[in-house]
Amino acid sequence: MSKNVDINEVKKRAESYLQEQTDLLMKFCAIDSESKYEDGNRKTVDIAEEVLRTISGIEIEEMYFEGTGSHIIAKIKPKDKCTGKIILNAHLDTVFPVGYAEKFPPYIDEEGWLHGLGSGDCKAGFVTSAFAVKIAQEMGMLPDKEIVMLYTCDEEIGSPTASKVFEKEAKGAECAYVFEAAIETPQGHGVVTQRDGVILGALDIKGVEAHAGGAYMEGHSAVKELAHKILKYYDFNDYEREIYYNVAPVSGGRPNGIVAGDAHMEFCVAGLPTNDSFAEAEANIDSLAESNEDPVCETTVEHHMLFPALERSEDNSALVELARKAGDMIGLEISEIDDPTATDANWFCYYGVPAADAFGPVQRGMHTTEEKILIETIPQKTALFAVMLGIMDDQAANH
């Protein structure tokens, strides 16, 4: 059913909510929200749900995981026919340790930037998506689709529990919109349809301790063996394909008068462009344990997927076309881009749901204590997605 999309009214409402959105972000950023910090998670979830309850007919539930916290699952269903299901996603956890919110309190500078830990990554994503839905509902522009809004609390550590929520809600979903911060390009705001995957792991070596002076030749140094492993690991780097192998941190041994009996390294593989490319990286990693320079040493290695890859597809690109059309209507240029960093958009792709990312406001300084968002882009991105919701049914009908 065609919706009446009044662009001027959408913009007006987006501007009218800006102060409320700004106040909400200031409140969010004053709360410690490190992944797995349940007290901060509870405070953040309570604030978010208070906002969501202002959306008429919304159904809110939580999925709790001990030691992690609660994920919000909020759903709006059309009153009449339902032609599909879409997912909106942002995360509410941050990388900053407990105590940092007090040490680096949020503030607004003279140039119109809101400084706050987690402001761009990704609390502004909640603010943008929730108010876009609110505006679209107020104006009768919601599509004839079930809207599932997932606000999670462990993205910064790879979404080990949120991915279970994604797997459940992916069933029957036609697409997912992820509200990480916007990426500026010469062609305007970039919508991301390709992101690389990441593997994390650890390697341990067991050697034989011995006195470094009196019995040196009886020892078998785990640290020396680790040095060989590290050099071999860095040889896996594929600079042409931009697949990067990195080691950190490294540890081993006891006092320096003892040949090291143990050594440990942690590592990552970043820049995996497709989900098929994981097999090659995993084989490289596993080869580290197949033989040792010192045959007396024993090597064990473990690894796991932190994020799968978000692979570009025609279905992903179609989501950009919808954003580009809405952008033309409100005067915001949109382009399709890729980005090497990983987000929850990767998980939706992994579970078979086309996804597009970076629908949040413009940010700077992500993962640093200088993190900030450009306030004037909050109403821009709120209006953009409200219009996208308003023209979604027509876009689907035309295809």
C-alpha positions, 0 to 999 in steps of 0.5 A: 500500500502506497504511503503518503510521505511528506518530506518537509514534515519528516524533516520537521519532526526529526528536528523537533526530536533532536533535543530529546535525542541529544539528551538521551545520548548524554545520558547513555554516555554517562553510563559505563557500558563495557561488554559483560558489565551487567550493572551498566547493561541494566541501566542502559536497557532500562533507558532504551526500553523507556524510549521504545515504549513511546512507540505505539503497539510495540512488544518488548522482550529481553533475552538474558545471558548470565555474565553478559547481560540482556539483549532487547528484542522489540517488535512492531507488527502491521495491523492488517496484512504483513508482507515480510519482516525486517530487522533493525540493529544497534549495540549498546555496549562499549570498549571502555573499562568501568570508571571511564564514563566518570573520567571522560564525561559527555559534553558538547563542544562549540563546533556542534560535536557531542563527545561521549564514550560509545556515542558513535559506536553505537548508542547513536544508532539506537537513537537514530533507529528508534526515533525514525520508527517513531516518526514513521509511525506517527505519520502513518508511514510504517511498511506492511512488514513486521519490524524487529528491533534488536539492541544488543550488549556484546558486539564489542567482543564479537557478539558471542551471545547476541549472535544466538539472538540473530540466528533466531530472528533471522528466520523469515527476515528479508533484510537487516539495517545496522546503525553503526556510525556513518562513514563520510565519502566524497559521494556523501554518506556511505552505506556499507555492504561489505565488511571483512571477517576476523579470527581470534586465537591463542597458541601455547608452547610447553618446553623444559625448564632448566637453570640458565647457567648450570644446566642450560643444555638440559632446557628446551626454551618455549620462548625460543620456540615461540619466536619461530612460531611468531616469524612463521605466523607473520609470513602468512600475511597477504598484503596484496589481498589485505589479509593481515596476521597479527600477534599480541600480547606475548608472554613466557617463562619465569625469571631470566635465570631459567630456561623458559618452560612455557610461552603464550601468544594471542593473535588475530587474522583480520581482513578475511573478505569472504566466508570461504576465505576462513578455511585458508586462514584456519589451515595456516593457523593449524599448521603452527602446531604440526611441527616444532624447531625443537621437537621436545617442545609441545605446541597447542593452538586454538582459534575461533571466528570473532566475526564472519564476513559481510559479503556484497550481493545484489540483495545487499546493494538493493538496500543501498538503492532504497537508501539512495532514493530516500536520500535524494528525497531529503537532500542527502547523498548516499553511496555504496562502500565497503569497510574492513572493520567487522560489525553485527551486519556480518552476522546477519549475512552469515545467517542468510539475511541481506544486510546494509550498515552505517545508518547512524550519524557521522562520528570521529574517534571511534574506540578512543576517549575522543569519540564524538558524533556530529549533532547536525547529522542526527536528524539527517539520518533519522529522517533518512530512515523514516523516509526509507520506511515510508517508501519501502512497500513501493520499492518492493512493489516495483521490484 
